[in-house]
Amino acid sequence: MLTVNIKNLGVVSILCLQGRIVRGEMEALRKAVEAQTAVSAVILDLTRVNLIDAGGLGLLLELREYTQSKGTDFKLMNLQKLVRKLFEITRLNSVFAVTSTAEVSFHPGPARPVLPGELAACA
């Protein structure tokens, strides 16, 4: 089962995911991303995601397209080794903005680091 915890950091939302992004378990993620209407960036923290299937990759592509159509940045961060390898094999690492740092870009202002306490629920 995929769980989604949302951390709102001003105009940036970090969605802390736990579980698997697979067929039959993706609706919570879709609803959570679509609910982020007043932000300039949505960042998926994949620290606790251990599996993504083809349907999950399709959903991530769909959500990226959806957010970008609304003028919202869509980024991934903290990909675990196997998930990172999946993105490399499928070459989706060149499609998604992927970061392993907690640097969050605020718009229209400059980037600022996210304080450790702000990401405590994701770790």
C-alpha positions in Angstrom: 0.0 0.0 0.0 1.3 3.5 -0.9 1.0 6.2 1.7 1.4 9.9 1.0 2.3 12.5 3.6 2.4 16.1 2.4 4.8 18.7 3.7 3.8 22.2 2.6 6.8 24.6 2.6 5.3 27.8 1.4 5.0 27.6 -2.4 6.6 24.1 -2.5 4.9 20.8 -1.5 7.0 17.8 -0.7 5.1 14.5 -1.0 6.7 11.9 1.2 5.9 8.5 -0.3 6.1 5.2 1.4 5.5 1.8 -0.2 5.2 0.8 -3.9 4.1 2.9 -6.9 2.3 0.0 -8.7 -1.0 -0.6 -10.4 -3.9 -0.7 -7.9 -2.0 1.5 -5.4 -1.6 4.8 -7.2 -4.9 6.7 -6.6 -3.6 8.3 -3.4 -0.6 9.7 -5.2 -2.7 11.0 -8.1 -5.2 12.8 -5.7 -2.4 14.2 -3.6 -0.6 15.8 -6.6 -3.8 17.1 -8.1 -4.7 18.7 -4.7 -1.5 20.9 -4.8 -3.0 23.9 -6.6 -1.4 26.8 -4.9 2.3 25.8 -5.2 5.0 26.5 -7.7 6.7 23.1 -7.2 5.7 19.5 -6.3 8.6 17.3 -5.1 8.1 13.6 -4.6 10.4 12.2 -1.9 11.0 8.6 -2.8 13.2 7.7 0.2 10.8 5.0 1.2 9.7 3.8 -2.2 11.0 0.3 -2.9 9.2 -0.6 -6.1 7.8 1.1 -9.2 6.2 -0.9 -11.9 5.4 0.1 -15.5 2.0 1.5 -14.4 3.8 3.6 -11.7 6.2 5.0 -14.3 3.3 5.9 -16.5 1.6 7.6 -13.6 4.7 9.6 -12.8 4.9 10.7 -16.4 1.2 11.7 -16.4 1.6 13.7 -13.1 4.7 15.4 -14.5 2.7 16.5 -17.6 -0.3 17.5 -15.5 1.8 19.7 -13.1 3.7 21.3 -16.0 0.5 22.1 -17.8 -0.5 24.1 -14.6 2.9 25.9 -14.6 4.1 23.9 -11.6 7.6 22.3 -11.4 7.6 18.5 -10.8 10.7 16.9 -9.3 11.8 13.7 -7.7 14.3 13.3 -4.9 16.0 10.7 -2.8 15.7 7.8 -5.2 16.9 4.5 -3.6 19.5 2.5 -5.5 17.0 0.1 -7.2 14.6 2.9 -8.1 17.5 5.0 -9.4 18.7 2.1 -11.6 15.1 1.7 -13.0 15.2 5.3 -14.0 18.6 4.9 -15.6 17.6 1.7 -17.5 14.4 3.4 -18.9 16.3 6.6 -19.5 13.6 8.5 -17.5 16.4 10.1 -15.5 16.7 12.4 -18.5 13.0 13.2 -18.4 12.5 13.9 -14.7 14.3 16.5 -12.7 16.0 14.2 -10.1 17.9 15.5 -7.1 19.3 13.7 -4.0 19.6 16.9 -2.1 17.1 18.9 -0.1 17.6 22.0 -2.3 14.2 23.4 -3.1 13.8 26.0 -5.7 11.2 28.6 -4.8 9.7 30.7 -7.5 10.2 33.6 -8.2 12.9 33.7 -5.5 16.3 31.9 -5.3 16.8 28.4 -4.0 17.0 27.8 -0.3 17.9 24.6 1.6 15.1 22.8 3.4 15.8 22.6 7.1 16.3 19.0 8.4 13.3 19.3 10.6 11.1 20.1 7.7 11.8 16.8 6.1 11.7 14.7 9.3 8.5 12.9 8.2 10.2 11.8 5.0 13.2 10.2 6.4 
